[in-house]
Amino acid sequence: MDEYFVRQRDYLLEISRALTSQLSLNDVLRVTLRSATKMLGGKAGLVALVNGDAFRIRASYGIDPAMLDTFSPLLQEIPLTDPEGFDSPEVGRKMRLVAQTARIGIYEVIALPMKHGTELIGVVFIFRPQGNLFTSNDIRLLQSFADQAAIAVQNARLYEQVATEKRRLNALLLHSADGIMILNPDRSVESVNIALADILGLGPSCQFDKMHHDTLIRWAQREPGPELADAMAEGWPTTEQSVLYVEGELRRFCNHGETLSVGMTYAPLLDERGDLRNIIVNVRDITKFKEAERAKSTFISVISHELKTPVAIIRGYAETLSRDDVQWENGILRSGLDVIMDETEKLADLIEDLLDVSRAEAGRLKLQIADVNLCHLVEQVARRFQTQTHMHDVVVDLPPEPAVIRADERRLDRVLSNLVSNALKYSPNGGTVTLGVQPLEDGVNLYVSDEGVGIAPDQIDLIFDPFYRVDNSSTRETEGVGLGLHIVRHIVNAHGGRIAIDSELGEGTTFTIWLP
């Protein structure tokens, strides 16, 4: 008898260890079922858990896994609302028949419900050799095992839920588009996600957990306000809602001197005593937002300046010519009106440029396609600009035969006009400006060449950006808002063409446009 109680104690300890360890649900059930079966002198056992509106076998002992399906139909007959029916004579009879079919012999069977509070979790079946009937003590002992198993199931389910949520959270953190870093209270790094490694210019294989926040976060320039170390020195955080925001230019590690505009949010995680446990850092690349702000500022500044000058001229001439105390000669009147017309045309051109940029960037730049004789168009543009300059020779280079393509003539006139206008502006010492047409097998090349100041290699990729102007002394002495080449690129792209630039400082620039 003493040996029986020792074995009972050992099996109960085994179940207790299973309950308190971080085993999977299946592992917990197998340990509990094996202990219960051996404790009761059984040869086999089953645990079936409630799954929706039926029972599903989740653990077995002493039964060939290939034969488990023979028990499933019987389990479907047991009503979930009748726990007392688990151990009815009819269920026992059918279980013995199924046990025979499963080739595990003829056994006595007992079934007891697994309940957590009032919730039905499942049922435990234990099979013993015939003639070795279950006593009331066996039933009480098995019920204690069933109760333990119900607790085990509930704990394992909670553990699985926590593990699932942890995996989900880790996946969200790891693959978030924003950079995320988790810090310890001393600002040492606990973890860094892929996006932040990319923002910092470091590979994901970097040993971030051996680094410190101040080593990773290096400011080239920072907006006014305290950074993390300063804020913590002043007592931050006071509550879990005390969020710190820092914005500025962050130095990256990949290229010396390269910076990135970021906004960083520091959120404290406090424990139940209110002590700081972790700092969750969210790092967002705000480069595009900063560029948009700069573009907006530039737009307002440039447009205000470009509008102010012609409006001031128009107003001045209009007020002067409308004075009642002066009788102006016809020649002076005509000259003043010509100035007003010229400045009005500048305003109209500026407004049209802005509208074209808006249409192009919204994908609504519509083309009026028709047959266009490029040779004739080039000659017209050359003649128009030759009358506007006495320092330059505007010449054409045309093939002997007409070059006709399907295009929008008014838009191509705009392209050539913008290119020739730039060529004249950036050739302050005069020289020759050439407009040419070169027929090709797959299309035609239009080109505009000058002998001006040229473009530095590091600025060639920037000159098509809106409001960008080449940085040299000629730029500062010429008018313009920096939209001409931006519009040229959109019009060429809308025609399915492409544009290339060949330039050398002090020697001149050639823009070549291929059109299909």
C-alpha positions as CSV (number, residue, x, y, z in Angstrom):
1,M,0.0,0.0,0.0
2,D,2.9,2.3,0.8
3,E,4.4,1.7,-2.6
4,Y,1.0,2.6,-4.2
5,F,0.9,5.9,-2.5
6,V,4.6,6.6,-3.4
7,R,3.7,5.9,-7.1
8,Q,0.7,8.1,-6.8
9,R,2.8,10.9,-5.3
10,D,5.4,10.5,-8.1
11,Y,2.7,10.7,-10.8
12,L,1.1,13.8,-9.2
13,L,4.6,15.5,-9.1
14,E,5.1,14.7,-12.7
15,I,1.7,16.3,-13.6
16,S,2.6,19.3,-11.4
17,R,5.9,19.8,-13.2
18,A,4.0,19.6,-16.6
19,L,1.6,22.2,-15.3
20,T,4.3,24.6,-14.3
21,S,6.6,24.1,-17.2
22,Q,6.3,25.9,-20.6
23,L,5.3,22.8,-22.5
24,S,3.0,22.8,-25.5
25,L,-0.6,21.9,-25.0
26,N,-0.1,18.4,-26.6
27,D,2.9,17.8,-24.4
28,V,1.0,18.7,-21.2
29,L,-1.9,16.4,-22.2
30,R,0.4,13.5,-23.0
31,V,2.2,13.7,-19.7
32,T,-1.0,14.0,-17.7
33,L,-2.7,11.1,-19.6
34,R,0.3,8.8,-19.2
35,S,0.5,9.5,-15.5
36,A,-3.2,9.0,-15.0
37,T,-3.3,5.7,-17.0
38,K,-0.3,4.3,-15.1
39,M,-1.6,5.4,-11.8
40,L,-4.9,3.6,-12.3
41,G,-3.3,0.5,-13.7
42,G,-4.7,1.1,-17.1
43,K,-3.4,0.0,-20.5
44,A,-4.6,2.8,-22.7
45,G,-6.2,6.3,-22.5
46,L,-7.6,9.1,-24.6
47,V,-8.1,12.8,-24.1
48,A,-10.6,14.5,-26.3
49,L,-11.1,18.3,-26.1
50,V,-14.1,20.4,-27.1
51,N,-13.5,21.8,-30.6
52,G,-16.5,23.9,-31.8
53,D,-19.6,21.7,-31.5
54,A,-17.8,18.3,-31.1
55,F,-14.9,16.5,-29.5
56,R,-11.5,16.1,-31.1
57,I,-8.8,13.6,-29.9
58,R,-5.7,15.6,-28.7
59,A,-3.7,13.0,-26.8
60,S,-3.6,9.2,-26.6
61,Y,-1.6,6.6,-24.7
62,G,-1.2,2.9,-25.5
63,I,-3.2,3.2,-28.8
64,D,-1.8,2.9,-32.3
65,P,-2.1,6.4,-33.8
66,A,-3.3,4.8,-37.0
67,M,-6.3,3.5,-35.1
68,L,-7.4,6.7,-33.4
69,D,-9.9,7.5,-36.2
70,T,-12.0,4.5,-35.1
71,F,-12.9,6.4,-31.9
72,S,-13.9,9.6,-33.7
73,P,-17.5,8.6,-34.7
74,L,-18.4,7.6,-31.2
75,L,-17.0,10.9,-29.8
76,Q,-19.4,12.8,-32.2
77,E,-22.3,11.0,-30.5
78,I,-21.6,12.4,-27.1
79,P,-23.6,15.6,-26.4
80,L,-21.6,18.5,-25.1
81,T,-24.4,19.5,-22.8
82,D,-24.5,16.1,-21.0
83,P,-21.3,15.5,-18.9
84,E,-23.0,12.7,-17.0
85,G,-23.4,10.8,-20.3
86,F,-19.7,10.3,-20.6
87,D,-19.6,7.3,-18.3
88,S,-23.0,5.8,-19.2
89,P,-23.2,2.0,-19.8
90,E,-24.0,2.6,-23.5
91,V,-20.9,4.7,-24.0
92,G,-18.9,2.1,-22.1
93,R,-20.2,-0.7,-24.3
94,K,-19.5,1.2,-27.5
95,M,-16.0,2.1,-26.3
96,R,-15.2,-1.5,-25.6
97,L,-16.4,-2.5,-29.1
98,V,-14.3,0.3,-30.6
99,A,-11.3,-0.9,-28.5
100,Q,-11.7,-4.3,-29.9
101,T,-11.8,-2.9,-33.4
102,A,-8.6,-0.9,-32.6
103,R,-7.0,-4.2,-31.6
104,I,-6.2,-3.2,-28.1
105,G,-8.2,-5.9,-26.4
106,I,-11.4,-5.9,-24.4
107,Y,-11.2,-3.3,-21.6
108,E,-13.2,-1.7,-18.8
109,V,-13.5,2.0,-19.6
110,I,-14.3,5.0,-17.5
111,A,-14.9,8.6,-18.8
112,L,-14.8,11.7,-16.7
113,P,-15.3,15.4,-17.8
114,M,-12.6,17.9,-17.8
115,K,-14.0,21.2,-16.5
116,H,-12.6,24.6,-15.8
117,G,-15.1,26.2,-13.5
118,T,-18.4,25.8,-15.4
119,E,-16.7,25.5,-18.8
120,L,-16.5,22.0,-20.3
121,I,-13.0,21.6,-21.6
122,G,-13.0,17.9,-22.7
123,V,-13.2,14.3,-21.5
124,V,-10.7,11.7,-20.3
125,F,-11.1,8.0,-21.1
126,I,-9.1,5.3,-19.3
127,F,-9.1,1.6,-20.4
128,R,-8.3,-1.3,-18.1
129,P,-8.3,-5.1,-18.5
130,Q,-11.6,-6.8,-18.1
131,G,-12.5,-7.8,-14.6
132,N,-10.4,-5.1,-13.0
133,L,-13.3,-2.8,-12.3
134,F,-12.8,0.9,-11.3
135,T,-13.4,1.5,-7.6
136,S,-14.9,4.7,-6.1
137,N,-11.4,5.6,-5.1
138,D,-10.2,5.2,-8.6
139,I,-13.0,7.4,-9.9
140,R,-12.1,10.1,-7.3
141,L,-8.5,9.8,-8.3
142,L,-9.2,10.0,-12.0
143,Q,-11.5,13.0,-11.4
144,S,-8.6,14.8,-9.7
145,F,-6.5,13.9,-12.8
146,A,-9.2,15.3,-15.0
147,D,-9.4,18.5,-13.0
148,Q,-5.6,18.8,-13.2
149,A,-5.8,18.1,-16.9
150,A,-8.4,20.9,-17.3
151,I,-6.1,23.3,-15.5
152,A,-3.2,22.1,-17.7
153,V,-5.3,22.7,-20.9
154,Q,-6.3,26.2,-19.7
155,N,-2.7,27.1,-18.8
156,A,-1.4,25.7,-22.0
157,R,-4.0,27.6,-24.1
158,L,-3.1,30.8,-22.2
159,Y,0.6,30.1,-22.9
160,E,-0.1,29.5,-26.6
161,Q,-2.1,32.7,-26.8
162,V,0.8,34.7,-25.2
163,A,3.3,33.0,-27.5
164,T,1.1,33.8,-30.5
165,E,0.8,37.4,-29.5
166,K,4.5,37.6,-28.9
167,R,5.2,36.2,-32.4
168,R,2.7,38.6,-33.9
169,L,4.2,41.6,-32.0
170,N,7.8,40.5,-33.0
171,A,6.7,40.3,-36.6
172,L,5.1,43.7,-36.5
173,L,8.1,45.3,-34.9
174,L,10.6,43.5,-37.2
175,H,8.8,44.3,-40.4
176,S,7.4,47.7,-39.5
177,A,8.0,50.4,-42.2
178,D,9.1,52.7,-39.4
179,G,12.3,52.2,-37.5
180,I,11.8,50.8,-34.0
181,M,14.3,50.4,-31.2
182,I,13.7,49.1,-27.7
183,L,16.0,50.5,-25.0
184,N,16.7,49.5,-21.4
185,P,16.5,52.2,-18.7
186,D,20.2,52.9,-19.0
187,R,19.6,53.6,-22.8
188,S,21.4,50.4,-23.8
189,V,19.9,48.8,-26.9
190,E,17.7,45.7,-26.4
191,S,16.6,45.3,-30.0
192,V,16.4,47.1,-33.4
193,N,14.2,46.2,-36.3
194,I,15.1,46.0,-40.0
195,A,13.8,49.4,-41.0
196,L,15.9,51.2,-38.3
197,A,19.0,49.2,-39.4
198,D,18.4,50.5,-42.9
199,I,17.8,54.1,-41.7
200,L,21.1,54.0,-39.7
201,G,22.9,52.6,-42.7
202,L,23.9,49.4,-40.8
203,G,23.3,45.8,-41.8
204,P,20.6,43.7,-39.9
205,S,23.4,41.4,-38.8
206,C,25.0,44.2,-36.7
207,Q,25.2,43.3,-32.9
208,F,22.8,46.0,-31.8
209,D,22.2,44.5,-28.4
210,K,25.8,45.3,-27.5
211,M,25.4,49.0,-28.4
212,H,24.1,52.2,-26.7
213,H,21.5,54.7,-27.9
214,D,24.0,57.5,-28.0
215,T,26.4,55.5,-30.2
216,L,23.7,54.9,-32.8
217,I,21.8,58.2,-32.7
218,R,24.2,60.9,-33.9
219,W,22.7,64.2,-34.7
220,A,24.2,66.4,-37.5
221,Q,21.5,69.0,-36.7
222,R,18.6,69.0,-34.3
223,E,15.5,71.1,-33.9
224,P,15.3,73.1,-30.7
225,G,14.3,71.0,-27.6
226,P,15.9,68.4,-25.3
227,E,17.2,65.1,-26.7
228,L,16.8,61.8,-24.7
229,A,19.8,62.1,-22.4
230,D,18.9,65.7,-21.5
231,A,15.2,64.8,-20.9
232,M,16.1,61.9,-18.6
233,A,18.5,64.1,-16.7
234,E,15.6,66.4,-16.0
235,G,13.4,63.6,-14.7
236,W,11.7,62.2,-17.8
237,P,9.4,60.3,-17.9
238,T,7.0,61.5,-15.2
239,T,4.1,59.2,-16.4
240,E,3.6,56.6,-19.1
241,Q,1.9,59.3,-21.3
242,S,5.1,61.4,-21.2
243,V,6.1,61.0,-24.8
244,L,9.3,62.8,-26.0
245,Y,9.7,63.9,-29.7
246,V,13.0,64.8,-31.3
247,E,13.5,65.9,-34.9
248,G,16.5,66.7,-37.0
249,E,19.2,65.4,-39.4
250,L,20.6,62.0,-38.4
251,R,24.1,61.0,-39.4
252,R,24.2,57.6,-41.1
253,F,27.0,55.0,-40.9
254,C,27.1,53.8,-44.5
255,N,28.5,57.0,-46.1
256,H,30.6,59.5,-44.4
257,G,28.7,62.7,-43.8
258,E,25.4,61.4,-45.3
259,T,22.4,62.5,-43.3
260,L,18.7,61.7,-43.2
261,S,15.7,63.8,-41.9
262,V,14.0,61.8,-39.1
263,G,11.4,62.3,-36.4
264,M,11.9,60.2,-33.3
265,T,9.3,59.5,-30.7
266,Y,10.3,58.1,-27.3
267,A,7.6,56.3,-25.3
268,P,8.3,55.0,-21.8
269,L,7.1,51.6,-20.6
270,L,6.6,51.6,-16.8
271,D,6.2,48.6,-14.5
272,E,3.4,48.3,-11.9
273,R,5.5,50.4,-9.4
274,G,5.9,53.2,-11.9
275,D,9.6,52.5,-12.5
276,L,11.0,52.7,-16.1
277,R,11.3,49.3,-17.6
278,N,11.9,50.1,-21.3
279,I,11.9,53.0,-23.8
280,I,10.1,52.3,-27.1
281,V,11.7,54.4,-29.9
282,N,9.9,55.0,-33.1
283,V,12.0,56.5,-35.9
284,R,10.3,57.8,-39.0
285,D,12.1,59.0,-42.2
286,I,10.6,62.4,-42.9
287,T,12.9,63.3,-45.7
288,K,10.1,63.6,-48.2
289,F,8.0,65.7,-45.8
290,K,11.0,68.0,-45.4
291,E,11.6,68.2,-49.1
292,A,7.9,69.0,-49.6
293,E,8.2,71.8,-47.0
294,R,11.3,73.2,-48.7
295,A,9.6,72.9,-52.1
296,K,6.5,74.7,-50.8
297,S,8.7,77.4,-49.2
298,T,10.7,77.7,-52.5
299,F,7.5,77.8,-54.5
300,I,6.0,80.6,-52.4
301,S,9.3,82.6,-52.4
302,V,10.0,82.2,-56.2
303,I,6.4,82.8,-57.3
304,S,6.0,85.8,-55.0
305,H,9.2,87.3,-56.5
306,E,8.3,86.5,-60.1
307,L,4.7,87.9,-59.7
308,K,5.8,90.9,-57.8
309,T,8.1,92.3,-60.4
310,P,5.8,92.4,-63.5
311,V,2.8,93.4,-61.3
312,A,4.8,96.4,-60.0
313,I,5.9,97.4,-63.5
314,I,2.4,97.1,-64.9
315,R,1.0,99.1,-62.0
316,G,3.7,101.8,-62.3
317,Y,3.1,102.3,-66.0
318,A,-0.6,102.2,-65.7
319,E,-0.6,104.8,-63.0
320,T,1.8,107.0,-64.9
321,L,-0.1,106.8,-68.2
322,S,-3.5,107.5,-66.5
323,R,-2.4,110.7,-64.8
324,D,-4.8,113.6,-65.7
325,D,-2.3,116.3,-65.3
326,V,0.0,115.1,-68.1
327,Q,-0.7,114.9,-71.9
328,W,1.5,112.1,-73.2
329,E,2.7,111.9,-76.7
330,N,1.5,109.0,-78.8
331,G,5.0,107.5,-78.9
332,I,5.4,107.5,-75.1
333,L,1.9,106.0,-74.8
334,R,2.7,103.3,-77.2
335,S,6.0,102.5,-75.5
336,G,4.3,102.3,-72.1
337,L,1.6,100.1,-73.4
338,D,4.2,97.8,-75.0
339,V,5.8,97.4,-71.6
340,I,2.5,96.6,-70.0
341,M,1.8,94.0,-72.7
342,D,5.2,92.4,-72.4
343,E,4.9,92.1,-68.6
344,T,1.3,90.8,-69.0
345,E,2.6,88.1,-71.3
346,K,5.3,87.2,-68.7
347,L,2.5,86.7,-66.2
348,A,0.5,84.7,-68.6
349,D,3.5,82.5,-69.4
350,L,4.2,82.0,-65.7
351,I,0.6,81.0,-65.0
352,E,0.6,78.6,-67.9
353,D,3.9,77.0,-66.6
354,L,2.3,76.5,-63.2
355,L,-0.8,75.0,-64.8
356,D,1.3,72.7,-66.9
357,V,3.3,71.5,-63.9
358,S,0.1,70.8,-62.0
359,R,-1.4,68.9,-64.9
360,A,1.7,66.9,-65.6
361,E,2.3,65.9,-62.0
362,A,-1.4,64.9,-61.7
363,G,-1.1,62.8,-65.0
364,R,-3.5,65.1,-66.8
365,L,-1.2,66.6,-69.4
366,K,-3.3,66.1,-72.6
367,L,-1.7,66.1,-76.0
368,Q,-3.4,67.2,-79.3
369,I,-1.8,64.7,-81.6
370,A,-1.4,65.5,-85.3
371,D,1.2,65.4,-88.1
372,V,4.1,67.8,-87.3
373,N,6.8,68.8,-89.7
374,L,9.7,69.2,-87.3
375,C,11.9,71.1,-89.8
376,H,9.2,73.7,-90.2
377,L,8.7,74.0,-86.5
378,V,12.5,74.4,-85.8
379,E,12.7,77.1,-88.4
380,Q,9.8,79.0,-86.8
381,V,11.3,78.9,-83.3
382,A,14.8,79.9,-84.6
383,R,13.4,83.0,-86.4
384,R,11.3,84.0,-83.4
385,F,14.3,83.9,-81.0
386,Q,16.7,85.5,-83.5
387,T,14.7,88.7,-83.3
388,Q,15.1,88.8,-79.5
389,T,18.9,88.8,-79.4
390,H,21.7,90.8,-81.0
391,M,24.5,88.9,-79.3
392,H,23.8,85.4,-80.5
393,D,23.4,83.7,-83.9
394,V,20.4,81.3,-83.8
395,V,21.0,78.8,-86.6
396,V,19.3,75.6,-87.8
397,D,20.7,72.2,-88.9
398,L,18.1,70.4,-90.9
399,P,18.0,67.3,-93.1
400,P,17.2,67.7,-96.8
401,E,13.8,66.0,-96.5
402,P,11.0,66.9,-94.2
403,A,10.8,65.1,-90.8
404,V,7.2,64.4,-90.0
405,I,6.0,62.7,-86.8
406,R,2.8,62.3,-84.9
407,A,2.9,64.8,-82.0
408,D,1.5,67.8,-80.2
409,E,2.9,70.8,-82.2
410,R,2.1,73.4,-79.6
411,R,3.8,71.3,-76.8
412,L,6.9,70.7,-78.9
413,D,7.1,74.4,-79.7
414,R,7.1,74.9,-75.9
415,V,9.9,72.4,-75.5
416,L,12.1,74.0,-78.1
417,S,11.3,77.5,-76.8
418,N,12.2,76.6,-73.3
419,L,15.5,75.0,-74.4
420,V,16.5,78.0,-76.7
421,S,15.5,80.5,-74.0
422,N,17.9,78.7,-71.6
423,A,20.6,78.5,-74.2
424,L,20.4,82.3,-74.7
425,K,20.3,83.0,-70.9
426,Y,23.3,80.9,-70.1
427,S,25.4,82.2,-73.0
428,P,26.1,85.7,-71.6
429,N,29.0,86.3,-73.9
430,G,27.0,85.5,-77.0
431,G,27.9,82.8,-79.5
432,T,25.9,80.4,-81.7
433,V,22.8,78.6,-80.6
434,T,21.9,75.7,-83.0
435,L,18.6,73.9,-83.4
436,G,18.8,70.7,-85.3
437,V,16.8,67.7,-86.6
438,Q,18.3,64.3,-87.1
439,P,16.1,61.5,-88.6
440,L,16.7,58.0,-87.2
441,E,15.3,54.6,-88.1
442,D,13.2,54.4,-85.0
443,G,12.3,58.1,-84.6
444,V,14.0,61.5,-84.8
445,N,16.4,63.5,-82.6
446,L,15.7,67.2,-81.9
447,Y,18.7,69.0,-80.4
448,V,19.5,72.5,-79.1
449,S,23.2,73.3,-78.6
450,D,24.9,76.4,-77.2
451,E,28.4,77.7,-76.5
452,G,27.6,79.0,-73.0
453,V,28.7,78.3,-69.4
454,G,27.9,74.7,-69.3
455,I,26.5,72.6,-66.4
456,A,28.6,70.9,-63.7
457,P,28.3,67.1,-63.7
458,D,26.9,67.0,-60.1
459,Q,24.0,69.3,-61.2
460,I,22.9,67.5,-64.4
461,D,20.6,65.1,-62.5
462,L,19.0,68.1,-60.6
463,I,18.2,70.6,-63.4
464,F,14.9,68.9,-64.2
465,D,13.6,69.3,-60.7
466,P,11.0,72.1,-60.2
467,F,12.4,75.5,-59.2
468,Y,16.0,74.2,-59.5
469,R,18.4,76.5,-61.2
470,V,22.1,75.9,-62.0
471,D,24.2,77.4,-59.3
472,N,26.6,79.9,-61.0
473,S,27.0,83.6,-61.5
474,S,24.9,83.6,-64.7
475,T,22.0,82.1,-62.9
476,R,21.9,84.9,-60.4
477,E,21.9,87.5,-63.2
478,T,19.1,85.9,-65.3
479,E,15.3,85.7,-64.7
480,G,13.3,82.6,-64.3
481,V,11.6,80.4,-61.8
482,G,13.2,77.1,-62.7
483,L,10.2,75.4,-64.3
484,G,11.2,75.3,-67.9
485,L,13.2,72.1,-67.9
486,H,10.8,70.5,-65.5
487,I,8.0,71.1,-68.1
488,V,10.2,70.0,-70.9
489,R,10.8,66.6,-69.3
490,H,7.1,66.0,-68.7
491,I,6.2,66.9,-72.3
492,V,8.9,64.6,-73.7
493,N,7.8,61.8,-71.4
494,A,4.2,62.3,-72.5
495,H,5.2,61.8,-76.1
496,G,7.0,58.5,-75.1
497,G,10.4,60.2,-75.8
498,R,13.6,60.7,-73.8
499,I,16.0,63.5,-73.2
500,A,19.8,63.4,-72.9
501,I,22.4,66.1,-71.9
502,D,26.0,66.6,-73.0
503,S,27.7,69.5,-71.3
504,E,31.1,70.7,-70.4
505,L,31.9,73.7,-68.1
506,G,32.9,76.7,-70.1
507,E,32.3,75.0,-73.4
508,G,28.5,74.8,-73.7
509,T,25.6,72.3,-73.5
510,T,23.6,70.2,-75.9
511,F,20.1,68.9,-75.1
512,T,19.1,66.0,-77.3
513,I,15.5,64.8,-77.4
514,W,14.5,61.5,-79.1
515,L,10.9,61.2,-80.2
516,P,9.3,58.1,-81.7
